[in-house]
Each structure stands twice: as C-alpha cells, then as structure tokens.
C-alpha cells in the first residue's frame, strides 16, 4: 500500500444517474442518502460543539462572564437538541443507509424514493431551531427536555419548536421504516436473520424503537401547543406537569438506546476484525440486543425519583433499571471474550473501539449508581448526571462513529487515511475526553446544579479544568477532519479491496473504491463472507 492514487474524481465517490441536482434532491441511491446524513451530522456536530464552547467559556470562572443567564439557558437547550437530533441520530442513520444494504446483499433501501423527502425534512427542522433565538422572546430556556411550565414561557419561537419537532419525528420514522422493512424483506439468499451482521441487528431494534417512540415526542409537543394556544390544560397549573414528565421519559429513555444500540453494532463489527476472530457468542449478543430494546420501555420513571413517586413505583423502576444492566453486561463480556486470545493489532478503528468499551463502562457504572433511588436524590439535577450522560454519548456513541469512519472510509474512497495522524488523534482525544467529563462527577457529588450560568467559587478549579479540556478536545477533532478530507480528495496510499486482514462481510467482496450501485442481482451469501455465529 505504498503507491499513491491520483485525486478521486466524482466517479470514484459515486457517479450516479441523471443530473447532479436531481441526484442529490432525490437521494434514491442509498449511498447518496447515507452520505447526505453524514454531512448534515458533521455540520450539526460543529454547531453543537461551538455551542458547548460558549457554555464552557461562561463557566470558566464564577460570576457572569460573557452571556446573559437567559441566553445561556437558550444555548443549553439548543446544544442538547442539536447534538442529539442533529448529530448523533442522523449520523447513525447515515451509517445505516450507506452500509446496511451492502452488508445484507440488498440493492438498496426498501423504498428508495422515500429517502430524499425523509432527509430534506431535517435541514428545514434544524433551520427553524437555529432561527428561534433571534425571534422575539428567544428559544426555550428549558434544556433539551422542554419541561413545562418553563417552556410555556417561551415567546414567539414556540411554534417554530413545535413544527421542528414534528418534522424531526416524521423524518426519523420515515427513514427508520425504510431501514426496518429492508432488513426484514430484502436480505440476500443464504442470509437468515440469525446470520445478519450485528450492526444490522442493532439497527433492527433501533428502527423499531424510533417508530415506537418518536410519535410520543411529537404528540406531547402538540399538547404543549394546545395548552398555549387553545387553552386545553394538559400540563399547566390546571393540569399536571408530572404527566408531561411521564410521557416525555416514555420517549426519552428508549431514545437513549436509539443513540447507543447502533454504536454497539459498530463496535461488534470492528472488534472481531482486529482480533482476527469471530464475534464471541453471536446468539447471546442478538438476544441481549432484543432484551435491551424491550426493557428500555419499562424504566422511564428512574428519571423521576425526586418527584414523589409512591414507594412501590420507586422500587419497581429501581430494580428494572438494574436488570437492564444485565444484557448490557452480556455485550461487554462478549466483546472482551472476542478479544481474549486474538491476534490483535491496534490501528485507529481498534483503538477507538476498545476505548469505547472501557469508557462506556464508566457511563454504565454511573448510571447504575443513579438507578438507586435513595442516592439519586443526591445525584439528581447535578453535574453527576451530566457526566453520566456524556460518558455514554461522547466516548460511547461518538467514539464508535469515529472508529467506523476510520474502518470504512478506505473502502468508500479507495484511499487509506494517515495512520500516524489517526494515532495522534486517538491519544489526544482519549486524554482530553476524560479531563473534560470525569471531573464533572466530583462537581455533581459536591452539589453543583446543572443548567446554571453562575456557581459558587468552591467549584471554580474543576470548572477551569473542564473548560480547558473542552477546548482542547474539540481542537483535536480538526486532525480527524483533515485526515478524512485527505481520503475524500484521494491524497493517500491506495486501499486494497479487503482493507483489514480480519474483516469479513459482503462489503469486503467489493472493489475499493466501491461501485455506485451494488448487488443489483442479490448475491448468494457464502458462509466465509459473514461473521458467523459460534
């Protein structure tokens, strides 16, 4: 792999049918649709990361530094919504659109013509969200949970938020149905469900969760609008703000697994490749994924221990939350068993995948701590919860995405990334991500509330460390952007068809860079091209 390819032409990255404008408006090819989602997610990550720097600059020292507290709370709201619904979920949809049809031998998604409309709803929705701070009264000052009665104090921007959420829900449900039906009905001959790659299984459950819970979020935002403009009284003083919490977390806790299960699938794909072994306990991994999806519906009220739940309800949700850690623990055990005795090498995808396993466990342990009702009274609404949530989503979901981009980008473009830059990127990220989020545990245990623009001087030292680490971590991601841009521009060593020695799967039977259309005639799957169950 010492030769250098000439710069990639548009044909290398996918030369499609029809005129350029029609191709990117329709997004009928699953690769075009997937890359569109990934580009949108990258833009939204940049916007959300910029908002996080604004938050951390204000929190660098006690007192109000640069940002009015009301504006600060608007930034907190937008940061959460954009990172979750604009960054993480669209990025995973991008990987699903690009990779799943190839991994199961399908020519494309179930309904190719639905991809374009589903995608283009998202830029409209996020444009509405980003315009809202400039409307009279500004954006909601509630955090991403949008709790009443605080959200009822939003000015003229409230309709924008309601419309944006409806578009997000419609887009997500449409895209997920497209993926779900494809996985159920368009697999290649020789690929029964219990031979699908784990990424496909993780998305099967994820798509079901999205279809089940996104309408709940859309409905409760419509109910808030009805309270505001029609006087319906669902969640106001004459109604029940706690009803909103029950309904929101009925959506919100499965949403956490919507952001994590695809990461499990990516890591389950990458680790066996670099261990040069089959995935240990394939069947148990499948059943654990199904169990997580089902159990995610019965644990929502562990977010509400401080609201005065009856003791039997607190006990039920405490124990059910503990139980959901069992299938997650099965996955961790299987990942470790996959690595045990393997002929491991530690290229960038492997580094990020193994760090995912270690750092995600920190988020899992802190979540298990918060599942204990008596001590949750100390943790609730403090920076301990911020630390837990971000350990799950940043070194969790986002590290898995970075690993997957390093893993598949050479196949997509036919060009290898710079391994030296990737190694620097990993170690830089691994150091600063822990300095960014781990001290938040101590702030939370000491009682620092979340979603505040000012704080006592006793918290100043840790906040300064966190703010510096946030800036350094985000700066380090520029190395990643540069490394990926080199691949897209064709500036690197030529990639072989099977980039990684231990990689198995239908995608590795294709040329590098892969063709614009694949498997117009479904392949008959050979056992040695799949990560076979044990």
TIDOBA-95941 format. One record per residue: x, y, z of N, C-alpha, C, O in turn. Coordinates in pm, whole numbers, plus 50000, padded with zeros to 5 digits. Example, Ala and Ser with C-alpha at 12.3 -4.5 7.8 and 13.67 -1.06 7.14 Angstrom:
<nodes>
513194943150780512304955050780513204967050780514244966850846;512854977550708513674989450714512905000350787513415011450804;
</nodes>
This chain:
<nodes>
500834988050000500005000050000500875012550000500555022150070;501935012649924502835023949924502595033449808503095044749808;501825029049710501555037749596500515048049633499745046249728;500505058949557499565069749584498575070849469498965071149353;497305071349503496285072849399496225087349352496565096449428;495815089749228495515103349187494265108249259493505100149312;494045121349262492855126549330491595119749279491425117349160;490705116749374489485109649338488575118449255488315129949289;488095113049147487115120049063485735117749120485575109049206;484705125449077483355122749126482925108449102482135102949180;483435102148994483055088348967483525078949078482845069249110;484685081949137485195073349244484275073849366484105063749435;483705085249391482875086749510481415083549482480565084949569;481115079149360479745075149330479165083149217478525093449240;479365078549095478835085548978477435080448954477245068548929;476455089048960475085084548961474305087548836474825092348736;473015084448846472115086448733471695101048728471725108148829;471305105448610470665118448596471535130148631472715128348664;470985142248624471755154248656472095154848805471465148448889;473135162748833473645163748969472565168249066472415162449173;471795178549028470775183949119469705173549148469315171849263;469235166649046468215156449068468705145149155467965139849238;469975141449136470535130449214470525133749363470135125349444;470955145949399471075149249541469775154049602469655154449724;468785157649520467465160549574466695147749602466015146549704;466795138149512466035125849526466685116149625465985109249700;468035115449625468765106349714468255092049702468145084949802;467945087949579467375074549559468405063549576468045052149605;469685066749560470725056949587471065057249736471265067949793;471135045649798471315045249943472655051349986472775056550096;473665050649899474955056649935474845071949937475365078350028;474165077649838473945092149839473185096449964473555106150030;472125088949996471325092450114472175091650241472115100450326;472965080950252473795079450371474825090450384475035095750493;475495093950273476495104550280475845118050312476445126350379;474615120250263473915132750296473665133550447473865144150508;473225122550507473025122350653474345124950726474375132450824;475425118950679476715120650747477215135050736477765140350832;477015141350620477435155350604476605164350695477145173150762;475285162150698474435170050788474865168250932474945177951007;475135155750973475545153151110476855160351142477015165751252;477795160351047479065167251070478845182151092479475188151180;477975188151013477675202351029477035204951166477395214451235;476085196451203475405198251331476345195651449476225202351552;477265186251437478265184351542479125196851557479465200751669;479475203151444480265215451452479475226551522480025233751605;478185227851489477355238051553477185234951702477355243651787;476845222451733476665218551873477945219851953477905223652070;479095216551890480375218251957480685232851984481225236252089;480345241451889480525255851911479685260852027480135269152107;478445255952036477595259852149478165254852281478075261752383;478765242752280479355237752405480545246352448480765248352567;481305251552351482405260552387481875273552446482485279152537;480735278252395480125290152455479725287452600479925295752688;479145275552624478765271852760479985271352852479975276752962;481045264752804482235263052888482995276252907483655278053010;482935285252812483585298252832482895306052942483555313153019;481575305052950480855311853057481145305453192481185312453294;481355292353195481575285253321483045284553360483385278153459;483925291053286485345290453317485635296253455486555291753524;484865306153497485075312553627483725316053688482755317453614;483645317453821482385321453884481965335453837482795343353791;480695338053849480165350953806479705350353661479995340853589;478965360653621478515361553482479625367953401479985379453424;480185360353305481345364953229480935372053099481215383853081;480275364753012480015369752877478545368652836478095376152750;477805359252896476495355452843475425357952948475565353753063;474365364752909473205366752996472625353153036472545344252951;472225351353161471715338253204470565332953118470485320953093;469675341853074468595337252987469115331952854468675321452806;470055339152795470665334452669471445321652693471425312552610;472125320852807472865308652841471945296452841472295286052786;470765297752900469835286552904469305283152766469025271452738;469145293152679468765290152541469865282052471469575272752397;471115285752496472235278452435472265264052484472495254852406;472015262152614471975248452669470895240252599471115228652564;469725246152579468635239152511469035235252370468875223652330;469555244752294469915242052155471065232152146471085223552057;472035233152237473155223752236472645209352248473055200652171;471775206852344471265193352363470465188252245470685177152198;469545196452196468695192052084469505189751958469275180051886;470475198651931471245197451807472195185551813472325178251714;472845183351926473765172051934473025158751927473525149251866;471845157951987471105145351988470405143051854470645132951787;469545152451815468705150451697469375154951568468965150851459;470395163451579471085168151459472395161151434472835160251319;473045156151542474345149751526474265134651536474515127751437;473925129451653474055115151678473065106951595473465097551527;471775110451601470775102351530470985102951378470995092351315;471155114651316471415114651171472715107551132472775101351026;473755108351216474995101251184474765086251179475225079551086;474055080851276473765066551274472855062851157473005052151098;471905071751124471095069351003471975069250879471725061650785;473005077850878473925077950765474645064650751474705059050641;475205059350860475865046350853474885035450811475235026550734;473645036150862472655026050824472355026550675472295016150609;472165038550620471855039850478473005035250390472795028350291;474235039150427475395035650344475695020850352475905014450249;475715015150473476305001950493475304990450494475624979650444;474124992250549473264980750571472844973750442472874961450437;472454981150335472114973750212473264965150162473054953950115;474494970350170475644962650124475904950950217476234940050171;475774952950347476074942350443475104930650433475474919350467;473864933050388472894922050377472654918050232471794909650205;473404923950138473284920049999472064925449928471634919649828;471504936349976470324942349912470784952949811471824959249830;470014955149704470374965549608470164979649662470724989149607;469374981149766469104994449822468094993349934467794982449982;467575004849975466575005150079465234999950028465064997849908;464314997850120463014992350081462275001749986461684997149888;462295014650014461605024549931462595035649895462645045949963;463375033749789464435043549758463915057849739464605067349775;462725059349684462225072849657461785080249783461535092249779;461685073049894461315079750020462525085950089462365093950181;463745082450044464935087350114465075102450106465375108950206;464855108049988465025122449970464085130550058464545138850136;462755128350048461845135950135462155134250283462095144050358;462485122050327462785119950468463995128050511464005133950619;465025128350427466225135750463465985150750464466375157550559;465355156150361465275170650347464375177350450464385189550464;463575169250522462845175050635463795179650746463485189050819;464955173150757465865176250867466495190150855466465197550952;467075193950739467615207550732466575218350759466885228750817;465335215850717464265225550745464045226550896463915237450951;463995214850964463745214751109464875221751183464615229551274;466125219051146467235225051220467385239851187467865247551270;466975243851069466955258251038465975265351131466265276251180;464815259051155463845265051247464415266051388464225276151455;465115255551433465695255951567466745266951579466795274151679;467585268351476468685277951485468205292351467468895301651510;467055294251406466495307751392465815312151521465705324151547;465355302551601464505305751717465125315651815464375323851869;466455315551842466965325651936466805339951889466855349251971;466615342051760466525355551704465075360251689464825371351644;464125351551728462715355251729462415361951863463085359351962;461415370551865461065377651988460865367952104460075358552094;461575370252213461485361652330462525350552334462775344752439;463125347652219464205337752214463735323452220462535320652225;464685314252219464415299952224463995295752365464185303452459;463425283752381463105278852516464355278352604465465276052557;464145280652733465245280552831465105268652925465185270053047;464885256952867464445245252944465435233752947465235224253022;466525234352867467265222052840466515213852738465405217252698;467145202752694466565195152583465275187952621464555183152534;464965187152752463755180252794462495188652776461385183152776;462615201852760461485210652726460345209752827459175209452789;460685209152958459675207453061458735219453069459175230853061;457425216853085456535227453132456665228453284457065218653348;456335239753344455765251753281456815260953218456455271253161;458125257453226459145266453171458945268753022459085280052974;458625258352948458505260052804457325268952769457305275052662;456335269652858455185278352831455565293052838454805301652792;456745296152894457205310052900457945314252773458355325752760;458115304952678458775308252552457925318052475456695317552480;458585326952403457855337152326457355331752192456825320752183;457545339952090457005336551957457735324951892457285320051788;458845320251952459595309151894458955295551923459365285651863;457975294952014457405282052049456815274651929457075262751913;456045281251842455545274051722456675268551636456545257751577;457785275851627458925270851549459425257651608459715248251535;459515257051741459975244851806458995233451783459405222151755;457725236351794456725225751775456785220451633456765208251613;456865229151535456955224751395458245217051371458235206751303;459365221851427460645215051409460585200751463461075191551399;459985198951580459905185551639459015176451554459325164651538;457925181851500457065173551414457835168951291457695157451248;458645177851233459425174151115460495163851151460725154451076;461145165751267462145155951311461505142251329462075132151287;460335141851392459665129151416459275122551285459475110551266;458705130351194458275124851065459465119450987459385108550930;460555126950983461755122550912462315109750974462635100350901;462435109451105463035097851172462195085251151462735074551126;460875086551163460005074951146460075069951001460155057950978;460035079250905460105075250765461405068050732461395057550668;462525073750776463835067550750463945053950817464475044550759;463445052950940463575040451014462695029450956463105017850951;461495032850912460655022950845461325017650719461245005750689;462005026450645462725022550525463795012150558463955002250487;464535014650666465585005350708464964992350763465444981450731;463924993650843463324982050907462784972150805463044960150813;462034977150707461454968350605462554962150520462464950450482;463594969850489464704964250412465334952550485465604942150424;465584953950616466224943150692465324930850700465824919550702;464034932850703463104921550715462844914850582462594902750578;462884922450471462394917050344463414916250231463134909550131;464564922550241465454923550126466824917450149467784921150081;466944908250243468224901650265468554892350148467654886950083;469834890650123470284882050014469974867450046469864863850163;469844859149943469674844749968470844839250048472004842950025;470544830550142471584824950226471854832950352472784829750426;471064843650377471254851750497469964852050578469194861550567;469704841750659468574842550752468874853050859469984858150868;467874856150937468044867051033469154864251133469874873451174;469304851651172470344848551271471714846751207472624841051268;471874851751084473214853251026473484867650984474524870550925;472544876551013472794890550982473954895851065474154891351178;474724905451012475754912051095475124918751216473954922551213;475894920151323475364926151445474954940551424474044945351491;475594947551331475154961251304473734961251249472944970251279;473404951151169472044950151118471054947251231469974953051235;471434938251323470544935351435470364947651524469254950451571;471434954951548471314966751633470384976951568469634983851637;470434977851436469564987451369468134982351357467204990351352;467944969351353466584963951353465844968351479464704972751473;466514967051594465914971151720465804986351728464794991651774;466844993451683466815008051686465675013651603464955022651647;465495008151483464415013051395463055010751460462165019251450;462894999351525461634996751595461425006951707460315011951724;462465010051783462335019851891461955033551836461095040251892;462585037651727462275050851669460825051451626460125061251654;460355041051557458975040851510458005041051627456915046751618;458405034851738457505033951854457445046751934456375050351984;458575054051949458605064852048458655078851989458245088352056;459125080551866459145094251813457755100451802457625112451826;456705092751769455355098651771454945103751909454145113051919;455495097752017455175102552152455725116652171455035125352224;456975118852128457555132252139456755142352057456485153352103;456395138451936455605147551852454265150851918453825162251915;453635140851978452325142852039452395152352159451545161152173;453415150652246453445159252365453795173652328453375182852398;454555175752220454785189652178453515195752121453265207652138;452695187752052451395192752007450505195952126449755205652122;450575187952232449785190652352450235203552419449405211052470;451555206252419452045218952473451505230452389451085240652444;451515228952258450935239452173449455241352199448955252652198;448735230352222447315231552254447105238752386446175246752400;447955235952485447875243252612448065258252591447345266452648;449045261552509449415275652491448375283252409448015294552443;447905277152301447085284652205445615280852206444785288352154;445265269352264443865265152266443305263952406442115261352423;444155265952509443695265352647443265251452692442345250152772;443935241152642443495227552670443815223052813443075215052869;444905227952873445185224953014445775211253041445535205553148;446555205752949447175192852973448245193653083448235185753178;449155203353069450345203353152450485215753240451475216853313;449555224953237449655237153317449235234753461449115223453506;449025245953532448635245053673447315237553690447095230753789;446435239053590445145232253597445255217553553444305209953570;446395213753497446625200053453447665193353542447555193553664;448705187353478449725180153554451065180953483451275173953383;451985189353533453345188953476453995175253488454835171653405;453615167353591454175153953604453715144853490454435135653451;452515147253438452075139453322453035141353206453375131753136;453495153753187454475156153081455735147953105456265141953012;456215147553229457445140053256457255125253226458145118953167;456125119653265455875105553236455875103153084456485093653035;455175111753011455115109952867456475112452801456875105052712;457175123052847458465126052785459455114652806460145110752712;459535109252927460515098652952460085085252896460915076352879;458785083652867458365072052788459045072352653459415061952599;459205084552598460025086252477461505086652511462315080352442;461885093952616463265097952637464185086552673465355086652634;463685076452747464645065952780464905056452664466065053052641;463895052052589464245044852465465125053152372465935047552299;464975066352375465825074852290467305073252325468165073952237;467605071152453468995068752492469535056552420470675056652373;468745046052412469205033752344469175035252193469925028452122;468335044152141468405047451999469775053151965470285051051855;470385060452060471695066452038472855057152074474005060252044;472565045752137473635036852183473655023552109474735018352080;472495017852078472465004752015473225004351882473954994751858;473085014451793473915013951672475415014051701476195007951628;475815021051808477225020851847477645006751887478745002451854;476764999551959477054985651993477294977451866478214969251860;476454979751765476594972251641477894975351569478534966351515;478284988051568479544991851503480734985351573481624979851508;480754986051706481864980351782481904965151765482974959251758;480724958851760480674944351739481154940351600481514928851578;481164949651507481704947151373483204948951369483914941351303;483704959151440485114962851430486014954051514487074949851468;485614950951638486494943351727486894929651669488084926351676;485974921651613486404908851558487394910251442488254901651424;487284921051365488204922951252489644924251299490544918651238;489854931551408491214934151455491694923851557492884923051586;490764915951611491144904351693491384892151605491944882151649;490934893151478491044882151382490374869551436490904858451427;489194871651492488374860851546486924863751511486554875051478;486104853351519484674855451509484164862251637484774861151743;483054869251624482434875451741481994864451837481284855251799;482424865551961482084855452062480614856652099480114867552126;479914845152099478544844852149477574852952065476824861152119;477574850651934476704858451844475254857851889474594868251900;474734845651914473314844551951472994852152078471964858752086;473864851252178473614858452303473664873452280472944880952347;474494878052187474524892352154473204896752092472684907452123;472654888452005471364891651943470284892552049469524902252052;470204882452136469154882352239469354893852339468374899352388;470594897352369470854908652457470364921552394469804930152463;470584923052263470104935052193468594935952198468044946652223;467914924652174466454924552182465984927752324465014935052342;466674922252424466284924652564466434939352600465574945052667;467534945652556467724959952585466594968052523466054977052587;466244964852399465154972252334463854971052409463144980952426;463514958952454462244956952525462274963252664461304969652704;463374961452737463454966852873463504982052875463144988152975;463934988152766464025002852764462665009452781462595021252815;461585001952757460245007752769459725007752913458705014052940;460385000853005459804999353139460655005753248460465002753365;461585014553212462465020453313462375035653318463185042053384;461395041753248461425056153227461395064253356462005074953362;460715059453459460505067753577461705068253669461635074653775;462835061553633464025063653716464555077953699465435082153775;464045085353601464365099453588463495108053681463665120253687;462585101753754461585109353829461545105353976460535107354042;462625099754029462625095454168462365106854265461805104654372;462745119054229462585130354321461235137254310461015147454374;460325131754229459045138454207457955133754302456815138454293;458275124654394457265119954488456535107454444455375105554479;457195098854367456585086154328456275077754452456965078754554;455225069754443454915060354551456055050354567456745047154470;456255045554690457365036554718457355024054629458415020354579;456205017354608456225005554519456695009154377457405001354313;456305021054329456735025154195458245027654194458925023754099;458765034154298460215036454304460975023254304461995021854237;460475013454381461155000554386461114993654251462114987954208;459964994154184459844987654053460844993653954461564986353887;460885006853946461755013153846463225012153886464095012053799;463505011354014464885009354058465384995454016466474994153960;464574985054043465014971554011465014969053860465894962053809;464044974653788464024972753642465224979553578465754974653478;465654990753635466854997453582468094989053607468974988253521;468164982853723469294973953749469294962153652470344957953604;468104956753624468004944953537468504948053396469104939453331;468264960353348468684963553211470204963653197470724963053086;470904964453312472364963753304472844949553271473994947853230;471984939453288472404925653263472674923153115473764918553081;471734926053022472074923852881473204932852833473974928952744;473324944752889474474953252854475764946752901476764947052829;475754940853021476924933753070477274921752983478454918452966;476244914952928476494903752837477284908552717478214901852672;476934920052664477654925452549479114928252584480024924752509;479334934652698480714937752738481514924852754482654924052709;480904914852818481594902052834481954896152698483064891152680;481024896552604481284890652473482364898252397483164892252325;482404911552412483474919152347484834915252405485804913352331;484904914252536486174910552600486564896352559487734893652532;485594887152554485874873452514486314872752368487124864152331;485784881652285486214882152146487694886052137488434880552056;488104895452220489504900052219490444889752282491624889052247;489924881852376490784872652451491414862252357490704854952288;492714861852356493414852052274493474855552127493954847552047;493004867452090493034871351950494404876551908495214880551990;494634876451777495874882051721495644896751694495504900951579;495604904651801495144918551791496214927851735497404926451764;495764937251654496574948851616495754961251647494524960751653;496444972451666495764984251719495884995951623496515006051654;495274994251506495095005651418493985014551475493335010951573;493775026051413492865035951469491455030551496490905033451602;490835022851404489485017851436489475009451563488545010451644;490495001151582490564992651701490775000951827490174998151930;491615011151818491845019651935490555026251981490245026052100;489815032051888488585038751927487525028751973486735031752062;487495016751913486505006651953486805001252092485884999752173;488064998452122488384993452256488205004252362487785001452474;488535016752327488305027552424486815029552448486405033152558;486005027152345484545027352364484145017652474483375021252564;484665005452469484274995252568484634999952708483824998852800;485845005152725486305009152858485535021352908485035021353020;485435031652825484835044152870483315043152880482715049452967;482695035252792481255033352804480915026652937479865029352995;481805017852986481545011453115481525021653228480795019753325;482305032353218482245042953320480855049153321480255051153427;480335052253200478975057453193477945047453242476955051353305;478175034653215477245024453263477255023253415476195021853477;478445023653476478525022553622477875034553690477175033053790;478115046653635477485058453697475965057953679475225062853765;475505052153568474055050453551473495040553650472385042453701;474245029953678473795020253778473735026753916472845023753995;474705035753946474655042954072473395051554081472725051954185;473075058253972471895067053972470595059153975469545064854004;470655046153945469425038153949468955035454091467815031354112;469825037754191469455035554331468655047554380469195058554394;467405045354406466515056454438466995065154555466965077354542;467435059454667467815068254779468965077854745468935089554782;469995072654675471135081354646470905090254525471615100054505;469905086754443469595095454329469135109154374469245118854298;468615110154496468235123254548469445132454556469295144654546;470645126854575471865134854576472335137854433472775148954404;472235128154344472755129854209471835138354121472315145054029;470535138054147469565143354051469795158254024470025166154115;469735161853895469885175653850471225181853892471315193953912;472255173453904473595178553931474505174853814474085168153719;475745179253823476715176153718477095161353715477735156953620;476725153653815476925139253810476135133253694476625124453623;474905138153675474075133353564474675137653430474655130053334;475215150053424475875154653302477045145453268477225141553153;477855141853370478995133153348478535119453296479095114253200;477525113753360477005100653319476535100953174476925092553094;475705110653141475095111353008476165113352900476095107152794;477135121852928478155124652827479165113252814479705111252706;479425105752920480275093952906479605083352818480275075952746;478285082752823477575073352737477615077852591477765069652501;477475090952567477275095652431478545100252360478615099252237;479545105252430480735110052359481765098852344481995094452231;482405094052453483265082352431482455069752402483025059152375;481135070952406480265059952365479915061352219480625056352132;478825068152191478315068952053479315075351957479555070051849;479905086651995480745094051900482065086751874482535086751761;482675080651976483885072851952483595061051859484425057751774;482425054751873482065043851782481935048951639482355042051545;481365060851620481265066551485482645069251426482885066451309;483535074851508484885077751459485585064851419486235064151315;485445054451503486025041451469485485036351336486235031251254;484165037851315483555032951192484025040751070484205034950963;484225053851084484725061550971486155057550934486475056150816;487005055651034488345050651005488285036750941489105033450855;487325028650983487205014850937486755013950792487295006150714;485745022050755485125020750623485555031350521485365029450401;486125042450566486475052950471487415047950360487215051650245;488425039550390489255034450279488445026450177488745026950058;487455019050222486605011650128485755021250045485595019149925;485235031650108484385041050034485175048649928484695050649816;486395052949962487135061949874488255055149796488745060649697;488665043149839489815036749776491135042449819492165039549757;491165050449925492375057249971492515055150121491535056450195;493735051850166493985050050308494175063550377494785072750322;493645064650497493915076450579495345075650633496005065350618;495815086350694497145086450757497055080050895496435085650986;497655068350911497605061351040498325069351148497905069351264;499405076251112500135084151212499245095151268499175097051389;498555102551180497635112951227496505106851310496085112751410;496025095251268494925088851340495345084851481494565085951575;496595080051495497075076351628497175088651718496795088251835;497695099551664497765112051742496365116451780496125120651893;495435115651684494045119551710493455111351824492765116751911;493705098151823493135089751930493675093752066492895096352158;494995094252081495555096652214495215110652264494965112452383;495205120452175494755133852213493325133452265493015139052370;492435126652190491025125952229490845118352359490065122452444;491565107152374491395098852494491795106252620491145104752724;492865114352613493295121852731492315132852765491865134052879;491985140952666491175152852694489715149452723489045156852796;489215138352667487815135052694487615131352840486565134252898;488615125052902488495121553043488705133653133488065134753238;489595142753093489745155053170488515164053156488235172353243;487785162253047486565170153025485405165153111484735173153175;485165152153113483935147253174484125140853311483195141253393;485295134953340485395128053469485295137753588484645134253687;485905149653584485745158753699484295162853726483975167353836;483435161553626482025165053649481385156053753480455160353822;481865143753766481345135053873481555141554010480655141554093;482745147054031483065152954161482245165754184481805168354296;482065173654078481215185554091479805181654131479195188054218;479285171154068477925166854100477815161654242476855164754313;478785153654284478745148354420478875159354524478375158154635;479565170254486479675181754577478455190754572478365200254650;477525187954480476265195254480476105206154378475195214254390;476975206854274476815217354174475645214154082475665203754016;474625222854075473485220153987473865221553840474805228753806;473135214753755473335216653611472435228053562471545232653634;472695232453439471905242853373471895255953452470855262253467;473055259953502473185272953568474355280253505475355274153466;474235293553496475295301653434476305306753536477355311953498;476015305353664476915310153770476985299553878476105290953887;478025299953960478195289754062479105295054172479745305454157;479135287854282479965291454396481445289654362481805281254280;482285297654425483725297254398484355283854436485455280754390;483685275954521484245263054560484355253554441485115243854447;483595256154332483625247454215484545252754106484605246953997;485265263454130485975270554024487105262253963487245261953840;487905255554044489085248653991488695237653892489245236953782;487755229253931487325218553841486725224353713486965219153604;485945235053725485335240953605486385246453510486205245753388;487455252053563488515256853475489165245253399489415246353279;489435234153469490005222353403489055217353293489495214253183;487775216753325486795211653229486715220753106486665215852994;486705233753126486605243053014487835242252923487705242452800;489025241252983490245239752902490205226552825490535226152707;489795215752893489735202752827488735202652713488985196352610;487605209652729486615210352621487215216852496487035211852385;487925227852516488545234652402489605225952336489695225452214;490405218952417491465210652362490885198452289491375194752182;489865192452345489245180852279488675184752143488915177852044;487935195752138487335199952011488415203851911488285201051792;489485210451957490575213951867491205201351807491595201451690;491315190751885491895178451834491095171851725491645164251646;489795174751719488965168651614489275174451476488885168751374;489975185851472490395191151343491375181651273491405181051150;492175174251350493035163951292492205153351221492555148851111;491115149451283490235139351224489605144551096489555137450995;489115156851100488515162850980489535163350866489215159950752;490765167450897491815168150795492125154250738492305152750618;492195144350826492525130750783491435125150690491745118750590;490185127550724489095122850638489055130550506488755124850402;489365143450512489385151450389490465146350293490255146350171;491605141950346492655136350261492135124250183492415122750064;491375115750250490795104150182489825108350073489875103249961;488955117750105487945122050008488585128649886488045127849776;489735135049906490435141449794491425132149726492115136249633;491505119649772492375109949707493845111449738494675106749661;494195117949848495605120449881496085110449985496185113550104;496385098649939496865088350031497195075749955497035075049834;497665065850028498015053049967496755045849920495685047149980;496905038249812495765030749758495335019949856496165012949914;494035018649874493485008649966493204995749890492654996249780;493564984249947493204971549883491704968949897491004976049969;491214958749827489794955749834489394951349976488354955550027;490214942950038489974939250178490974947050262492124942950279;490534958450313491444967850378492064961850503493254963750529;491264954650581491724949150709491754933850698490794927750652;492854927750740493054913450721491944905050781491524895050723;491464909150898490474900950966489034904550933488114898750990;488814914050842487454918550812486684907950734487224901950642;485454905750771484564896750700483244903850676482834912350755;482584900350569481314906550535481244909450387482264910150319;480034911250337479854913150193480494925850142480884926550025;480614936150227481194948650180482644946850137483134954350053;483334936850194484744934750162484944926150037486074923849996;483854921449978483964914449850483964924149732484174920049618;483714936849758483644947049652485004953449632485894952549717;485144960049517486384967249488486484979749575485484984649628;487704984549590487944997349659488445007449555489465004649491;487805018949535486535023049597485375015149541485415010349427;484335013749620483245005149577482385011949471482365024249461;481675004049392480855009749284479645017249338479225015349452;479115025749252477965033849292476745025149321476015027649417;476525015049238475425005649261476014991949293476964987549228;475454985449391475934972249429474764962649440473664966349480;475024950249404474094939149423472734941549356471684939249416;472784946349228471534947149152470934933149141469714931549144;471804923149129471394909149141471844904249277473044904049304;470924900349364471324896549500472344885349499472164875449427;473424886549575474414875749582473904864149666473064865949754;474404852449637474144841249728475264841149830476434839549796;474904842849955475884845350059476634832550092476034822150119;477954833650090478804822550134479124824150281479254835450330;479234813050352479424813750497480694821050535480734827950637;481754819550453483024825650494483054840650472484034847150507;482004846550413481954860950397481174867650509480964879850505;480754860150607479984865750718480724863450848481524854150861;480424872050944480894869351081479974858751139478954862051198;480334846251121479434835151152479204834151303480114836951381;478014830251344477804827551485478624815751531478944806651453;478974815951660479754804751714478934791951713479424781451755;
</nodes>
